[in-house]
């Protein structure tokens, strides 16, 4: 229901949020829920825009998230450049809270 409503809203104006991703569960290379795969194709044919993630695991979509121990390169105007676990930034323990103009880099981006 949401996807049909959202697709209709997109015909009225450009919407950039929310970003949608559909995980289509596969088993031995085939879709487990062929009805859902057909629905995804229908929505794409009607102009809907969303990411499709195919996986043999229902929780694989979350694998793109960082763990707290994941180290990232940071740079801020009041704290310099530092390699630290992302958990420290989230918990605001990053170099005593030095976050003015903070930029976080991972894999070069």
N, CA, C and O atoms as CSV, one atom per row, in Angstrom:
chain,resi,resn,atom,element,x,y,z
A,1,UNK,N,N,0.828,-1.181,0.000
A,1,UNK,CA,C,0.000,0.000,0.000
A,1,UNK,C,C,0.882,1.259,0.000
A,1,UNK,O,O,0.617,2.205,-0.741
A,2,UNK,N,N,1.929,1.262,0.833
A,2,UNK,CA,C,2.802,2.427,0.898
A,2,UNK,C,C,3.467,2.699,-0.444
A,2,UNK,O,O,3.512,3.841,-0.900
A,3,UNK,N,N,3.982,1.652,-1.072
A,3,UNK,CA,C,4.697,1.857,-2.328
A,3,UNK,C,C,3.780,2.417,-3.409
A,3,UNK,O,O,4.197,3.274,-4.189
A,4,UNK,N,N,2.552,1.949,-3.465
A,4,UNK,CA,C,1.605,2.487,-4.458
A,4,UNK,C,C,1.290,3.956,-4.159
A,4,UNK,O,O,1.253,4.785,-5.068
A,5,UNK,N,N,1.063,4.271,-2.883
A,5,UNK,CA,C,0.790,5.662,-2.504
A,5,UNK,C,C,1.992,6.549,-2.814
A,5,UNK,O,O,1.844,7.627,-3.390
A,6,UNK,N,N,3.191,6.089,-2.426
A,6,UNK,CA,C,4.398,6.875,-2.621
A,6,UNK,C,C,4.677,7.097,-4.108
A,6,UNK,O,O,5.090,8.184,-4.512
A,7,UNK,N,N,4.452,6.076,-4.906
A,7,UNK,CA,C,4.648,6.209,-6.352
A,7,UNK,C,C,3.706,7.266,-6.917
A,7,UNK,O,O,4.101,8.042,-7.786
A,8,UNK,N,N,2.484,7.305,-6.441
A,8,UNK,CA,C,1.517,8.313,-6.876
A,8,UNK,C,C,1.958,9.718,-6.453
A,8,UNK,O,O,1.826,10.669,-7.223
A,9,UNK,N,N,2.481,9.846,-5.231
A,9,UNK,CA,C,2.974,11.142,-4.753
A,9,UNK,C,C,4.116,11.653,-5.625
A,9,UNK,O,O,4.243,12.856,-5.854
A,10,UNK,N,N,4.941,10.734,-6.107
A,10,UNK,CA,C,6.081,11.128,-6.944
A,10,UNK,C,C,5.648,11.714,-8.282
A,10,UNK,O,O,6.435,12.404,-8.930
A,11,UNK,N,N,4.436,11.459,-8.701
A,11,UNK,CA,C,3.964,12.052,-9.959
A,11,UNK,C,C,3.615,13.522,-9.778
A,11,UNK,O,O,3.490,14.257,-10.758
A,12,UNK,N,N,3.455,13.954,-8.533
A,12,UNK,CA,C,3.099,15.350,-8.249
A,12,UNK,C,C,4.311,16.248,-8.031
A,12,UNK,O,O,4.301,17.420,-8.409
A,13,UNK,N,N,5.361,15.687,-7.415
A,13,UNK,CA,C,6.577,16.465,-7.200
A,13,UNK,C,C,7.745,15.532,-6.918
A,13,UNK,O,O,7.554,14.364,-6.581
A,14,UNK,N,N,8.956,16.060,-7.061
A,14,UNK,CA,C,10.148,15.268,-6.833
A,14,UNK,C,C,10.313,15.014,-5.341
A,14,UNK,O,O,10.319,15.948,-4.539
A,15,UNK,N,N,10.444,13.761,-4.981
A,15,UNK,CA,C,10.646,13.371,-3.590
A,15,UNK,C,C,11.971,12.631,-3.487
A,15,UNK,O,O,12.210,11.678,-4.229
A,16,UNK,N,N,12.820,13.056,-2.586
A,16,UNK,CA,C,14.110,12.396,-2.408
A,16,UNK,C,C,14.193,11.625,-1.097
A,16,UNK,O,O,15.210,10.996,-0.809
A,17,UNK,N,N,13.143,11.672,-0.315
A,17,UNK,CA,C,13.135,10.981,0.963
A,17,UNK,C,C,11.757,10.395,1.186
A,17,UNK,O,O,10.789,11.076,0.848
A,18,UNK,N,N,11.577,9.234,1.705
A,18,UNK,CA,C,12.612,8.341,2.174
A,18,UNK,C,C,13.239,7.555,1.025
A,18,UNK,O,O,12.635,7.387,-0.035
A,19,UNK,N,N,14.447,7.084,1.255
A,19,UNK,CA,C,15.112,6.185,0.313
A,19,UNK,C,C,14.635,4.785,0.657
A,19,UNK,O,O,14.720,4.356,1.808
A,20,UNK,N,N,14.142,4.088,-0.327
A,20,UNK,CA,C,13.580,2.758,-0.085
A,20,UNK,C,C,14.494,1.670,-0.634
A,20,UNK,O,O,15.124,1.836,-1.678
A,21,UNK,N,N,14.556,0.563,0.081
A,21,UNK,CA,C,15.286,-0.614,-0.373
A,21,UNK,C,C,14.412,-1.830,-0.112
A,21,UNK,O,O,13.870,-1.993,0.981
A,22,UNK,N,N,14.280,-2.677,-1.118
A,22,UNK,CA,C,13.513,-3.908,-0.974
A,22,UNK,C,C,14.485,-5.083,-0.994
A,22,UNK,O,O,15.280,-5.215,-1.925
A,23,UNK,N,N,14.427,-5.932,0.021
A,23,UNK,CA,C,15.240,-7.134,0.054
A,23,UNK,C,C,14.396,-8.281,-0.482
A,23,UNK,O,O,13.392,-8.668,0.115
A,24,UNK,N,N,14.822,-8.814,-1.615
A,24,UNK,CA,C,14.122,-9.963,-2.188
A,24,UNK,C,C,14.898,-11.220,-1.828
A,24,UNK,O,O,15.999,-11.453,-2.328
A,25,UNK,N,N,14.314,-12.018,-0.962
A,25,UNK,CA,C,14.938,-13.232,-0.469
A,25,UNK,C,C,15.057,-14.262,-1.596
A,25,UNK,O,O,14.103,-14.512,-2.333
A,26,UNK,N,N,16.243,-14.848,-1.708
A,26,UNK,CA,C,16.467,-15.871,-2.734
A,26,UNK,C,C,16.893,-17.178,-2.077
A,26,UNK,O,O,17.421,-17.202,-0.965
A,27,UNK,N,N,16.649,-18.243,-2.793
A,27,UNK,CA,C,17.115,-19.567,-2.375
A,27,UNK,C,C,17.548,-20.282,-3.641
A,27,UNK,O,O,16.757,-20.491,-4.561
A,28,UNK,N,N,18.823,-20.652,-3.670
A,28,UNK,CA,C,19.409,-21.319,-4.832
A,28,UNK,C,C,19.190,-20.508,-6.114
A,28,UNK,O,O,18.928,-21.065,-7.179
A,29,UNK,N,N,19.305,-19.185,-5.989
A,29,UNK,CA,C,19.221,-18.306,-7.150
A,29,UNK,C,C,17.822,-17.915,-7.584
A,29,UNK,O,O,17.671,-17.136,-8.525
A,30,UNK,N,N,16.796,-18.433,-6.926
A,30,UNK,CA,C,15.406,-18.117,-7.282
A,30,UNK,C,C,14.743,-17.332,-6.160
A,30,UNK,O,O,15.096,-17.490,-4.992
A,31,UNK,N,N,13.787,-16.490,-6.516
A,31,UNK,CA,C,13.052,-15.730,-5.509
A,31,UNK,C,C,12.165,-16.658,-4.690
A,31,UNK,O,O,11.454,-17.497,-5.243
A,32,UNK,N,N,12.211,-16.504,-3.382
A,32,UNK,CA,C,11.363,-17.301,-2.495
A,32,UNK,C,C,9.914,-16.836,-2.628
A,32,UNK,O,O,8.999,-17.656,-2.701
A,33,UNK,N,N,9.711,-15.526,-2.659
A,33,UNK,CA,C,8.366,-14.947,-2.787
A,33,UNK,C,C,8.234,-14.344,-4.184
A,33,UNK,O,O,8.522,-13.165,-4.389
A,34,UNK,N,N,7.800,-15.151,-5.131
A,34,UNK,CA,C,7.709,-14.682,-6.523
A,34,UNK,C,C,6.655,-13.587,-6.683
A,34,UNK,O,O,6.772,-12.738,-7.567
A,35,UNK,N,N,5.641,-13.600,-5.846
A,35,UNK,CA,C,4.615,-12.556,-5.900
A,35,UNK,C,C,5.228,-11.186,-5.565
A,35,UNK,O,O,4.898,-10.182,-6.196
A,36,UNK,N,N,6.115,-11.157,-4.574
A,36,UNK,CA,C,6.776,-9.907,-4.200
A,36,UNK,C,C,7.746,-9.460,-5.297
A,36,UNK,O,O,7.845,-8.266,-5.582
A,37,UNK,N,N,8.446,-10.387,-5.901
A,37,UNK,CA,C,9.351,-10.050,-7.004
A,37,UNK,C,C,8.559,-9.471,-8.176
A,37,UNK,O,O,9.001,-8.509,-8.803
A,38,UNK,N,N,7.406,-10.041,-8.474
A,38,UNK,CA,C,6.547,-9.504,-9.534
A,38,UNK,C,C,6.051,-8.104,-9.175
A,38,UNK,O,O,5.964,-7.231,-10.038
A,39,UNK,N,N,5.727,-7.894,-7.897
A,39,UNK,CA,C,5.277,-6.578,-7.450
A,39,UNK,C,C,6.389,-5.548,-7.617
A,39,UNK,O,O,6.133,-4.420,-8.039
A,40,UNK,N,N,7.620,-5.929,-7.289
A,40,UNK,CA,C,8.754,-5.025,-7.462
A,40,UNK,C,C,8.897,-4.641,-8.933
A,40,UNK,O,O,9.114,-3.472,-9.249
A,41,UNK,N,N,8.778,-5.608,-9.822
A,41,UNK,CA,C,8.863,-5.331,-11.260
A,41,UNK,C,C,7.730,-4.406,-11.707
A,41,UNK,O,O,7.940,-3.511,-12.526
A,42,UNK,N,N,6.541,-4.624,-11.171
A,42,UNK,CA,C,5.390,-3.767,-11.482
A,42,UNK,C,C,5.643,-2.328,-11.049
A,42,UNK,O,O,5.384,-1.390,-11.804
A,43,UNK,N,N,6.150,-2.158,-9.828
A,43,UNK,CA,C,6.424,-0.814,-9.317
A,43,UNK,C,C,7.501,-0.115,-10.151
A,43,UNK,O,O,7.370,1.071,-10.457
A,44,UNK,N,N,8.554,-0.832,-10.517
A,44,UNK,CA,C,9.604,-0.244,-11.350
A,44,UNK,C,C,9.053,0.148,-12.720
A,44,UNK,O,O,9.419,1.188,-13.267
A,45,UNK,N,N,8.178,-0.683,-13.267
A,45,UNK,CA,C,7.577,-0.392,-14.573
A,45,UNK,C,C,6.696,0.855,-14.515
A,45,UNK,O,O,6.534,1.554,-15.515
A,46,UNK,N,N,6.129,1.129,-13.339
A,46,UNK,CA,C,5.287,2.321,-13.174
A,46,UNK,C,C,6.094,3.555,-12.813
A,46,UNK,O,O,5.523,4.625,-12.600
A,47,UNK,N,N,7.426,3.425,-12.740
A,47,UNK,CA,C,8.275,4.582,-12.504
A,47,UNK,C,C,8.751,4.766,-11.083
A,47,UNK,O,O,9.411,5.758,-10.775
A,48,UNK,N,N,8.425,3.822,-10.207
A,48,UNK,CA,C,8.881,3.927,-8.825
A,48,UNK,C,C,10.387,3.766,-8.785
A,48,UNK,O,O,10.962,3.095,-9.642
A,49,UNK,N,N,11.033,4.371,-7.803
A,49,UNK,CA,C,12.483,4.314,-7.698
A,49,UNK,C,C,12.868,3.784,-6.322
A,49,UNK,O,O,12.574,4.410,-5.304
A,50,UNK,N,N,13.522,2.637,-6.297
A,50,UNK,CA,C,13.980,2.053,-5.036
A,50,UNK,C,C,15.105,1.090,-5.334
A,50,UNK,O,O,15.255,0.607,-6.456
A,51,UNK,N,N,15.889,0.821,-4.316
A,51,UNK,CA,C,16.977,-0.129,-4.446
A,51,UNK,C,C,16.433,-1.532,-4.244
A,51,UNK,O,O,15.490,-1.740,-3.480
A,52,UNK,N,N,17.033,-2.493,-4.935
A,52,UNK,CA,C,16.685,-3.900,-4.741
A,52,UNK,C,C,17.928,-4.623,-4.277
A,52,UNK,O,O,18.992,-4.512,-4.884
A,53,UNK,N,N,17.783,-5.357,-3.202
A,53,UNK,CA,C,18.881,-6.125,-2.633
A,53,UNK,C,C,18.463,-7.579,-2.639
A,53,UNK,O,O,17.473,-7.943,-2.005
A,54,UNK,N,N,19.201,-8.411,-3.347
A,54,UNK,CA,C,18.901,-9.846,-3.399
A,54,UNK,C,C,19.836,-10.570,-2.446
A,54,UNK,O,O,21.041,-10.320,-2.436
A,55,UNK,N,N,19.281,-11.460,-1.652
A,55,UNK,CA,C,20.119,-12.168,-0.685
A,55,UNK,C,C,19.456,-13.471,-0.260
A,55,UNK,O,O,18.236,-13.619,-0.326
A,56,UNK,N,N,20.294,-14.416,0.179
A,56,UNK,CA,C,19.777,-15.666,0.748
A,56,UNK,C,C,19.483,-15.534,2.233
A,56,UNK,O,O,19.112,-16.517,2.875
A,57,UNK,N,N,19.643,-14.328,2.797
A,57,UNK,CA,C,19.416,-14.104,4.218
A,57,UNK,C,C,18.470,-12.915,4.414
A,57,UNK,O,O,18.641,-11.869,3.788
A,58,UNK,N,N,17.486,-13.081,5.275
A,58,UNK,CA,C,16.528,-11.997,5.503
A,58,UNK,C,C,17.140,-10.826,6.253
A,58,UNK,O,O,16.613,-9.715,6.185
A,59,UNK,N,N,18.230,-11.042,6.961
A,59,UNK,CA,C,18.843,-9.943,7.701
A,59,UNK,C,C,20.093,-9.391,7.018
A,59,UNK,O,O,20.814,-8.593,7.617
A,60,UNK,N,N,20.357,-9.793,5.798
A,60,UNK,CA,C,21.574,-9.360,5.102
A,60,UNK,C,C,21.569,-7.870,4.802
A,60,UNK,O,O,22.637,-7.271,4.666
A,61,UNK,N,N,20.415,-7.265,4.696
A,61,UNK,CA,C,20.345,-5.842,4.370
A,61,UNK,C,C,21.056,-5.010,5.426
A,61,UNK,O,O,21.654,-3.985,5.102
A,62,UNK,N,N,21.001,-5.429,6.661
A,62,UNK,CA,C,21.639,-4.676,7.741
A,62,UNK,C,C,23.152,-4.849,7.757
A,62,UNK,O,O,23.839,-4.176,8.525
A,63,UNK,N,N,23.679,-5.736,6.929
A,63,UNK,CA,C,25.118,-5.974,6.957
A,63,UNK,C,C,25.922,-4.785,6.451
A,63,UNK,O,O,27.143,-4.760,6.603
A,64,UNK,N,N,25.266,-3.807,5.858
A,64,UNK,CA,C,25.989,-2.636,5.365
A,64,UNK,C,C,26.214,-1.607,6.475
A,64,UNK,O,O,26.874,-0.592,6.251
A,65,UNK,N,N,25.685,-1.855,7.637
A,65,UNK,CA,C,25.814,-0.901,8.736
A,65,UNK,C,C,27.157,-1.084,9.436
A,65,UNK,O,O,27.755,-2.159,9.387
A,66,UNK,N,N,27.620,-0.020,10.088
A,66,UNK,CA,C,28.862,-0.088,10.837
A,66,UNK,C,C,28.638,-0.738,12.191
A,66,UNK,O,O,27.579,-0.586,12.799
A,67,UNK,N,N,29.649,-1.466,12.657
A,67,UNK,CA,C,29.690,-1.880,14.044
A,67,UNK,C,C,30.382,-0.765,14.797
A,67,UNK,O,O,31.115,0.013,14.187
A,68,UNK,N,N,30.183,-0.660,16.069
A,68,UNK,CA,C,30.775,0.407,16.856
A,68,UNK,C,C,32.290,0.441,16.807
A,68,UNK,O,O,32.899,1.502,16.945
A,69,UNK,N,N,32.901,-0.725,16.610
A,69,UNK,CA,C,34.365,-0.792,16.588
A,69,UNK,C,C,34.963,-0.408,15.229
A,69,UNK,O,O,36.181,-0.279,15.104
A,70,UNK,N,N,34.108,-0.224,14.209
A,70,UNK,CA,C,34.605,0.133,12.877
A,70,UNK,C,C,35.359,1.452,12.930
A,70,UNK,O,O,34.805,2.469,13.347
A,71,UNK,N,N,36.625,1.442,12.509
A,71,UNK,CA,C,37.415,2.672,12.543
A,71,UNK,C,C,37.176,3.486,11.280
A,71,UNK,O,O,37.112,2.954,10.172
A,72,UNK,N,N,37.049,4.777,11.481
A,72,UNK,CA,C,36.870,5.729,10.382
A,72,UNK,C,C,37.859,6.864,10.568
A,72,UNK,O,O,38.287,7.156,11.685
A,73,UNK,N,N,38.214,7.493,9.472
A,73,UNK,CA,C,39.099,8.642,9.524
A,73,UNK,C,C,38.241,9.882,9.695
A,73,UNK,O,O,37.279,10.076,8.952
A,74,UNK,N,N,38.569,10.709,10.649
A,74,UNK,CA,C,37.783,11.914,10.905
A,74,UNK,C,C,38.661,13.146,10.758
A,74,UNK,O,O,39.881,13.092,10.918
A,75,UNK,N,N,38.010,14.246,10.451
A,75,UNK,CA,C,38.711,15.524,10.386
A,75,UNK,C,C,37.741,16.592,10.871
A,75,UNK,O,O,36.577,16.619,10.470
A,76,UNK,N,N,38.225,17.458,11.725
A,76,UNK,CA,C,37.406,18.579,12.184
A,76,UNK,C,C,38.290,19.810,12.291
A,76,UNK,O,O,39.512,19.708,12.403
A,77,UNK,N,N,37.660,20.962,12.254
A,77,UNK,CA,C,38.449,22.198,12.291
A,77,UNK,C,C,39.047,22.465,13.665
A,77,UNK,O,O,39.997,23.238,13.784
A,78,UNK,N,N,38.503,21.832,14.709
A,78,UNK,CA,C,39.072,22.066,16.037
A,78,UNK,C,C,39.710,20.824,16.645
A,78,UNK,O,O,40.166,20.872,17.787
A,79,UNK,N,N,39.755,19.711,15.911
A,79,UNK,CA,C,40.329,18.489,16.469
A,79,UNK,C,C,41.348,17.821,15.571
A,79,UNK,O,O,41.893,16.779,15.934
A,80,UNK,N,N,41.625,18.399,14.395
A,80,UNK,CA,C,42.602,17.811,13.487
A,80,UNK,C,C,42.091,16.555,12.818
A,80,UNK,O,O,40.884,16.376,12.655
A,81,UNK,N,N,43.018,15.677,12.428
A,81,UNK,CA,C,42.695,14.416,11.756
A,81,UNK,C,C,42.952,13.281,12.736
A,81,UNK,O,O,43.956,13.277,13.448
A,82,UNK,N,N,42.035,12.320,12.766
A,82,UNK,CA,C,42.158,11.247,13.730
A,82,UNK,C,C,41.459,9.992,13.227
A,82,UNK,O,O,40.395,10.089,12.615
A,83,UNK,N,N,42.024,8.835,13.468
A,83,UNK,CA,C,41.412,7.543,13.171
A,83,UNK,C,C,40.786,7.042,14.462
A,83,UNK,O,O,41.478,6.863,15.464
A,84,UNK,N,N,39.482,6.818,14.440
A,84,UNK,CA,C,38.818,6.405,15.682
A,84,UNK,C,C,37.645,5.480,15.384
A,84,UNK,O,O,37.140,5.465,14.261
A,85,UNK,N,N,37.204,4.707,16.377
A,85,UNK,CA,C,36.006,3.886,16.210
A,85,UNK,C,C,34.771,4.793,16.067
A,85,UNK,O,O,34.655,5.806,16.757
A,86,UNK,N,N,33.876,4.426,15.185
A,86,UNK,CA,C,32.690,5.253,14.942
A,86,UNK,C,C,31.819,5.367,16.193
A,86,UNK,O,O,31.075,6.335,16.348
A,87,UNK,N,N,31.912,4.383,17.081
A,87,UNK,CA,C,31.153,4.421,18.333
A,87,UNK,C,C,31.503,5.663,19.157
A,87,UNK,O,O,30.636,6.239,19.815
A,88,UNK,N,N,32.780,6.073,19.119
A,88,UNK,CA,C,33.194,7.251,19.883
A,88,UNK,C,C,32.523,8.520,19.357
A,88,UNK,O,O,32.211,9.427,20.129
A,89,UNK,N,N,32.305,8.581,18.062
A,89,UNK,CA,C,31.632,9.750,17.493
A,89,UNK,C,C,30.166,9.738,17.914
A,89,UNK,O,O,29.619,10.765,18.317
A,90,UNK,N,N,29.536,8.570,17.818
A,90,UNK,CA,C,28.121,8.459,18.184
A,90,UNK,C,C,27.894,8.764,19.658
A,90,UNK,O,O,26.879,9.357,20.021
A,91,UNK,N,N,28.828,8.366,20.500
A,91,UNK,CA,C,28.690,8.587,21.949
A,91,UNK,C,C,29.222,9.948,22.385
A,91,UNK,O,O,29.194,10.289,23.567
A,92,UNK,N,N,29.704,10.718,21.419
A,92,UNK,CA,C,30.230,12.060,21.690
A,92,UNK,C,C,31.433,12.038,22.620
A,92,UNK,O,O,31.676,12.999,23.351
A,93,UNK,N,N,32.194,10.931,22.595
A,93,UNK,CA,C,33.434,10.879,23.359
A,93,UNK,C,C,34.619,11.172,22.449
A,93,UNK,O,O,35.769,11.119,22.887
A,94,UNK,N,N,34.347,11.477,21.200
A,94,UNK,CA,C,35.377,11.756,20.202
A,94,UNK,C,C,36.221,12.952,20.602
A,94,UNK,O,O,35.745,14.087,20.576
A,95,UNK,N,N,37.453,12.708,20.965
A,95,UNK,CA,C,38.417,13.755,21.312
A,95,UNK,C,C,37.818,14.863,22.162
A,95,UNK,O,O,38.041,16.047,21.909
A,96,UNK,N,N,37.072,14.473,23.149
A,96,UNK,CA,C,36.504,15.455,24.065
A,96,UNK,C,C,35.397,16.288,23.453
A,96,UNK,O,O,35.117,17.388,23.930
A,97,UNK,N,N,34.758,15.785,22.401
A,97,UNK,CA,C,33.641,16.498,21.797
A,97,UNK,C,C,34.038,17.468,20.702
A,97,UNK,O,O,33.207,18.263,20.264
A,98,UNK,N,N,35.289,17.431,20.245
A,98,UNK,CA,C,35.733,18.325,19.172
A,98,UNK,C,C,35.106,17.886,17.854
A,98,UNK,O,O,35.598,16.968,17.199
A,99,UNK,N,N,34.019,18.546,17.471
A,99,UNK,CA,C,33.307,18.149,16.268
A,99,UNK,C,C,32.986,19.307,15.335
A,99,UNK,O,O,32.151,19.143,14.446
A,100,UNK,N,N,33.595,20.445,15.494
A,100,UNK,CA,C,33.296,21.568,14.605
A,100,UNK,C,C,33.691,21.202,13.181
A,100,UNK,O,O,34.832,20.822,12.922
A,101,UNK,N,N,32.742,21.318,12.265
A,101,UNK,CA,C,32.971,20.985,10.850
A,101,UNK,C,C,33.477,19.557,10.672
A,101,UNK,O,O,34.375,19.309,9.867
A,102,UNK,N,N,32.908,18.628,11.414
A,102,UNK,CA,C,33.358,17.238,11.398
A,102,UNK,C,C,33.063,16.578,10.057
A,102,UNK,O,O,31.962,16.703,9.519
A,103,UNK,N,N,34.051,15.879,9.527
A,103,UNK,CA,C,33.895,15.062,8.328
A,103,UNK,C,C,34.373,13.666,8.678
A,103,UNK,O,O,35.385,13.503,9.359
A,104,UNK,N,N,33.635,12.641,8.206
A,104,UNK,CA,C,33.974,11.250,8.483
A,104,UNK,C,C,34.215,10.574,7.144
A,104,UNK,O,O,33.427,10.717,6.210
A,105,UNK,N,N,35.321,9.831,7.064
A,105,UNK,CA,C,35.679,9.134,5.828
A,105,UNK,C,C,35.782,7.639,6.083
A,105,UNK,O,O,36.304,7.203,7.109
A,106,UNK,N,N,35.283,6.866,5.140
A,106,UNK,CA,C,35.403,5.416,5.194
A,106,UNK,C,C,35.631,4.913,3.777
A,106,UNK,O,O,34.878,5.260,2.867
A,107,UNK,N,N,36.640,4.117,3.587
A,107,UNK,CA,C,37.001,3.604,2.256
A,107,UNK,C,C,37.166,4.717,1.239
A,107,UNK,O,O,36.778,4.569,0.081
A,108,UNK,N,N,37.738,5.826,1.666
A,108,UNK,CA,C,38.038,6.925,0.766
A,108,UNK,C,C,36.895,7.889,0.505
A,108,UNK,O,O,37.079,8.876,-0.209
A,109,UNK,N,N,35.729,7.632,1.061
A,109,UNK,CA,C,34.589,8.523,0.827
A,109,UNK,C,C,34.133,9.150,2.132
A,109,UNK,O,O,33.182,9.933,2.142
